[in-house]
Amino acid sequence: MTEGKKKNSGTPRELGEELKKIILEKRLLKTITPYFERLGNFDPASGVTLNEYKNYLHDNGYNTLRDQFLVDVKTKIDARRGELDKMIRRKSQSKKEQEQEETDAYLQARLEIYDDAGQVPSYDVVGDGGIEQLKQIILIPSWGKLLGTGPFNGFYLNQPVYEIIHDNVIFLPDFALTGFEETKGEPFMFLSGVGVYYVQFRLSPGEVITDYREISGIVLPMDMYDKAQTAESLVSSKDLLMTELMTTIPFALFQAEQTKQMYLRGVVARNIFHPYREAFTQLVKLCMNPDSLSETQGLKVLSGGLNAEIPMYTNEILTEIQQPNEYARLTAGLKNIQPKLEKIVTDLQIDGLKTAIFEKITLLKKEFAEVGYPKLLDWMP
């Protein structure tokens, strides 16, 4: 292992804490120049005027000394900022590599369990009933609770929403990328794939209205993504992540011998599938619709914000282009739907990947509708 690798070693949680310390130092660096640029207090009781004082400083070279000092300070700050930016990129990359290593180790351990049972899952082509494209199902039981921004019901058809019953997000991820918010330099997570924001709500007591928005991506501040994965666990299992804020169900789990999976099947049925069946049904309908999530419509990204401290782009759907009124119309639980995705797309540098992204979205839709969802139904007890 090289020295560089040793410096970046550690668990994803440890690397995340190191990133927080680096970001804090970047914030401190921003305050130094304004601090030194402030002029000292002039004492009017000194017996000289302010103009006399300023002229003396100028004529005797004190201003030159001060200017040179500020130049030295700024030079030192710029150099340190450059070092910190390199550290952020290096540690973020290391964090992603460590997370991938943990994922690979987890999958390998599960395969060894299957191997012992004589049930190693095989990934046949889709036509033979296997799974090729699908990796996992991500469920966010409550989008509002994940954001933690307090009660926000929003508006629907220009009327205030009385109550939100469900605000679920179900997502079939393809790949993940990390970007950095420009103002604070904090990392955020971008997930590409196929999903739906599904909401049930009331405009007045007694009635129930259902609405949804299709999405092809999710953006969350890294801190929020980590919080979702490390929240209080609802199940004791290494095969399934289920916290009060997020659940991830690997499709490989469906390949296991059913008699050995009764516990997990029951947990998923009671806590995930039956309570959120309407959202799953809406996702299937979306996947069966050949016009949904097309490249001509551009990316549609559900955004939890880029920075936990700055509310910009928080609790919105960001699109690449202006959407039809039916999609752009506000719905319960969301603050805005607007065509302002260029900031994220530019930062992630995925412009050249658009065609490949939407080709994969088409494959995910087809495979979930024809294979993935039927397998989920068969797997339910």
C-alpha positions in Angstrom: 0.0 0.0 0.0 1.4 3.4 -0.9 1.8 6.3 1.5 -1.1 8.1 -0.2 -3.3 5.1 0.4 -2.3 5.1 4.1 -3.2 8.7 4.5 -6.7 8.1 3.0 -7.3 4.8 4.8 -10.3 4.5 7.2 -13.9 3.7 7.2 -16.4 5.8 5.2 -17.7 7.3 8.5 -14.1 8.3 9.5 -13.5 9.8 6.1 -16.7 11.6 6.3 -15.7 13.2 9.6 -12.3 14.2 8.1 -14.2 15.9 5.2 -16.3 17.8 7.8 -13.1 19.1 9.5 -11.7 20.2 6.1 -14.9 22.0 5.2 -14.8 23.7 8.6 -11.3 24.9 7.9 -12.3 26.3 4.5 -15.1 28.3 6.3 -12.5 29.7 8.8 -10.2 30.7 5.9 -13.0 32.8 4.4 -13.1 35.0 7.6 -9.3 35.8 7.9 -9.0 38.4 5.1 -12.1 40.4 6.1 -10.7 40.3 9.7 -7.4 41.8 8.7 -8.8 44.2 6.2 -10.8 46.1 8.8 -9.0 49.4 9.8 -8.1 50.0 13.4 -10.1 52.4 15.6 -8.8 56.0 15.4 -8.6 57.8 18.7 -9.9 61.4 18.2 -8.4 62.4 21.6 -4.9 61.9 20.3 -4.6 65.6 19.3 -4.4 65.0 15.6 -7.1 64.9 12.9 -8.1 61.7 11.0 -6.8 63.2 7.8 -3.5 64.1 9.4 -3.2 60.6 10.7 -4.0 59.0 7.3 -1.5 61.3 5.5 1.2 60.4 8.0 0.6 56.6 7.5 0.8 57.1 3.7 3.9 59.3 3.7 5.9 57.1 6.0 5.2 53.8 4.3 2.8 52.2 6.8 0.1 51.7 4.2 2.6 49.8 2.1 3.5 47.6 5.0 -0.2 46.9 5.6 -0.9 46.2 1.9 2.1 43.8 1.7 0.9 42.1 4.9 -2.6 41.6 3.3 -1.0 40.2 0.1 1.0 37.7 2.2 -2.1 36.7 4.1 -4.1 36.2 0.9 -1.3 34.2 -0.7 -1.1 31.9 2.3 -4.9 31.5 2.3 -5.0 30.7 -1.4 -2.3 28.1 -1.0 -4.1 26.5 1.9 -7.4 26.5 0.0 -5.7 24.7 -2.9 -4.4 22.1 -0.5 -7.8 21.6 1.1 -9.5 21.2 -2.3 -7.1 18.5 -3.2 -7.7 16.8 0.2 -11.5 17.0 -0.3 -11.2 15.4 -3.8 -8.8 12.7 -2.5 -10.7 11.8 0.6 -14.1 11.8 -1.2 -12.6 9.4 -3.8 -11.2 7.3 -1.0 -14.6 7.3 0.7 -16.3 6.1 -2.4 -13.7 3.4 -2.9 -14.1 2.3 0.8 -17.9 2.2 0.4 -17.5 0.1 -2.8 -15.1 -2.3 -1.0 -17.6 -2.7 1.8 -20.4 -3.3 -0.7 -18.3 -5.9 -2.6 -17.4 -7.6 0.7 -21.0 -7.7 1.7 -22.1 -9.2 -1.6 -19.2 -11.8 -1.5 -20.2 -12.8 2.0 -23.8 -13.3 0.9 -22.7 -15.3 -2.1 -20.7 -17.6 0.2 -23.8 -18.1 2.3 -25.7 -19.0 -0.9 -22.8 -21.3 -1.9 -23.0 -23.2 1.4 -26.7 -23.7 0.8 -26.1 -24.7 -2.8 -28.2 -21.8 -4.0 -25.7 -19.4 -5.7 -27.9 -16.8 -7.5 -27.4 -16.7 -11.2 -27.8 -13.6 -13.4 -29.4 -14.9 -16.6 -30.4 -12.7 -19.5 -33.8 -11.0 -19.1 -35.5 -13.2 -21.6 -34.7 -16.2 -19.5 -36.3 -14.6 -16.5 -33.1 -13.3 -14.8 -32.1 -9.9 -13.6 -29.3 -8.0 -15.5 -29.9 -4.3 -15.0 -31.6 -3.9 -11.6 -29.5 -3.6 -8.6 -31.7 -2.6 -5.7 -34.9 -0.9 -4.6 -34.5 2.3 -2.5 -37.5 3.3 -0.5 -37.7 6.6 1.4 -40.8 6.2 3.6 -41.3 9.9 4.1 -39.5 12.5 2.0 -40.4 15.3 4.5 -39.1 13.4 7.5 -35.8 12.6 5.7 -35.3 16.3 4.9 -36.1 17.2 8.6 -37.2 20.7 7.7 -40.3 20.6 9.9 -43.9 20.3 8.8 -44.4 21.5 5.2 -47.6 20.5 3.4 -47.4 22.9 0.4 -50.0 23.7 -2.1 -52.1 21.9 -4.7 -54.2 23.7 -7.3 -53.5 27.0 -5.5 -55.0 25.6 -2.3 -53.1 24.9 0.9 -52.7 21.2 1.7 -54.5 20.3 4.9 -52.6 17.1 5.7 -50.1 14.7 4.0 -50.8 11.0 4.5 -47.9 9.6 2.5 -44.9 11.2 0.8 -43.0 8.2 -0.4 -40.1 7.9 -2.8 -39.3 4.6 -4.5 -36.2 4.5 -6.7 -34.4 2.0 -8.9 -30.8 3.3 -8.9 -28.4 2.9 -11.8 -25.2 4.8 -10.6 -24.1 7.3 -8.1 -21.8 10.4 -8.4 -20.5 12.8 -5.8 -20.4 16.6 -6.5 -19.4 19.6 -4.4 -21.7 22.5 -3.6 -19.9 25.7 -4.8 -20.7 28.1 -1.8 -19.5 25.9 1.0 -17.7 23.2 -0.9 -19.7 20.4 0.8 -20.2 17.1 -1.0 -23.6 15.9 -2.2 -24.8 12.6 -3.7 -26.5 12.3 -7.1 -28.3 9.0 -7.9 -29.4 8.3 -11.4 -32.2 5.8 -12.2 -36.0 5.4 -12.3 -38.3 6.4 -9.6 -41.5 8.1 -8.4 -42.4 10.7 -5.8 -45.8 9.5 -4.6 -48.0 11.5 -2.3 -51.4 11.1 -0.7 -52.9 14.1 1.0 -56.0 16.0 2.0 -57.2 19.5 1.1 -59.9 19.2 3.7 -60.8 16.6 6.4 -62.2 13.4 5.0 -61.1 13.5 1.3 -58.0 11.8 0.0 -56.1 12.9 -3.1 -53.3 10.9 -4.8 -50.6 12.5 -7.0 -47.1 11.6 -8.2 -44.1 12.8 -10.2 -41.8 10.6 -12.1 -38.1 11.2 -11.4 -34.9 10.1 -13.0 -32.6 11.2 -10.2 -32.2 12.1 -6.5 -29.8 14.6 -5.0 -29.0 14.7 -1.3 -26.3 16.4 0.8 -23.8 13.7 1.8 -24.6 14.3 5.5 -28.3 13.7 4.8 -27.6 10.5 2.8 -25.3 9.2 5.6 -28.0 10.1 8.2 -30.6 8.1 6.3 -28.4 5.0 6.2 -27.3 5.2 9.8 -30.6 6.1 11.4 -32.2 3.8 13.9 -32.4 0.3 12.3 -35.7 -1.5 12.1 -34.4 -4.9 11.3 -31.6 -7.1 12.6 -30.0 -8.4 9.4 -26.8 -8.0 7.3 -28.8 -8.8 4.1 -31.1 -5.8 4.3 -30.7 -2.1 5.2 -33.9 -0.8 6.8 -33.8 2.3 8.9 -36.7 4.7 9.8 -35.5 7.0 7.0 -34.4 4.7 4.2 -34.6 1.0 3.1 -32.5 -0.6 0.3 -33.6 -4.1 -0.9 -31.0 -5.8 -3.2 -32.6 -7.8 -6.0 -30.1 -10.6 -5.4 -32.1 -11.2 -2.2 -35.0 -12.6 -4.3 -32.7 -15.3 -5.6 -32.1 -16.9 -2.2 -33.9 -20.1 -1.2 -37.3 -19.0 0.1 -37.3 -21.3 3.1 -34.2 -19.6 4.3 -35.6 -16.1 3.8 -38.9 -16.4 5.7 -37.9 -13.8 8.3 -36.8 -11.2 5.8 -39.7 -11.8 3.5 -42.1 -11.2 6.4 -40.2 -8.0 7.4 -40.3 -6.6 3.9 -44.0 -7.5 3.4 -45.1 -6.0 6.8 -42.9 -2.9 6.7 -42.3 -2.1 3.0 -44.5 -3.7 0.4 -48.0 -3.7 1.9 -47.8 -0.2 3.6 -46.5 1.3 0.3 -48.1 -0.9 -2.2 -49.8 2.0 -4.0 -46.5 3.6 -4.6 -45.0 0.4 -6.0 -48.0 0.1 -8.3 -47.5 3.6 -9.5 -43.8 2.8 -10.2 -44.8 -0.2 -12.3 -47.3 1.9 -14.3 -44.6 4.4 -14.9 -42.2 1.7 -16.1 -44.8 0.2 -18.4 -45.4 3.6 -20.0 -43.1 4.0 -23.1 -43.4 7.8 -23.0 -42.2 8.2 -19.4 -38.8 9.5 -18.5 -37.8 10.0 -22.1 -34.6 11.7 -23.2 -36.6 14.5 -24.9 -38.0 15.4 -21.5 -34.6 15.7 -19.9 -33.5 14.7 -16.4 -36.0 15.2 -13.6 -34.2 15.2 -10.2 -35.8 15.2 -6.8 -33.6 17.5 -4.8 -33.0 17.4 -1.0 -30.6 20.3 -1.5 -26.9 20.6 -2.1 -25.9 21.9 1.3 -27.6 21.1 4.6 -27.2 24.8 5.8 -28.3 26.5 2.6 -32.0 26.0 1.7 -31.5 26.6 -2.1 -32.8 23.8 -4.2 -34.1 22.0 -1.1 -37.3 20.0 -1.4 -37.7 20.7 -5.2 -37.8 18.8 -8.4 -35.2 20.2 -10.7 -35.6 19.6 -14.5 -33.4 20.3 -17.5 -36.1 21.9 -19.6 -39.5 23.5 -18.9 -42.0 20.7 -18.4 -45.7 20.6 -19.4 -48.1 22.2 -17.0 -49.3 18.8 -15.8 -45.8 18.0 -14.5 -44.7 21.5 -13.5 -47.8 22.1 -11.4 -47.0 22.1 -7.7 -48.1 19.1 -5.7 -48.3 18.4 -2.0 -45.0 18.3 0.0 -42.8 20.0 -2.6 -41.8 23.6 -2.6 -41.1 24.0 -6.2 -40.7 22.3 -9.7 -38.4 24.3 -11.9 -36.0 23.9 -14.8 -32.8 24.7 -13.0 -30.9 21.5 -13.1 -28.0 23.0 -15.0 -26.1 23.8 -11.8 -26.0 20.1 -10.8 -25.5 18.7 -14.3 -22.6 21.1 -14.9 -20.9 20.2 -11.6 -21.2 16.5 -12.2 -20.0 16.8 -15.9 -22.5 14.3 -17.2 -23.6 16.1 -20.3 -21.8 13.6 -22.5 -23.5 10.7 -20.7 -27.1 11.7 -21.4 -27.8 9.3 -24.1 -26.3 6.4 -22.1 -28.2 7.4 -19.0 -31.5 7.3 -20.8 -30.7 4.1 -22.6 -30.1 2.6 -19.2 -33.3 4.1 -17.9 -35.2 2.4 -20.7 -33.6 -1.0 -19.7 -34.4 -0.5 -16.0 -38.1 0.3 -16.8 -38.5 -2.7 -19.0 -36.7 -5.1 -16.6 -38.6 -3.9 -13.5 -42.0 -4.2 -15.2 -41.4 -7.6 -16.8 -39.0 -9.3 -14.3 -38.2 -7.3 -11.1 -41.7 -6.5 -9.9 -43.1 -10.0 -10.7 -40.2 -11.5 -8.7 -40.9 -9.2 -5.8 -44.6 -10.3 -5.9 -43.5 -14.0 -6.0 -41.1 -13.4 -3.1 -43.8 -11.9 -0.8 -45.2 -14.5 1.6 
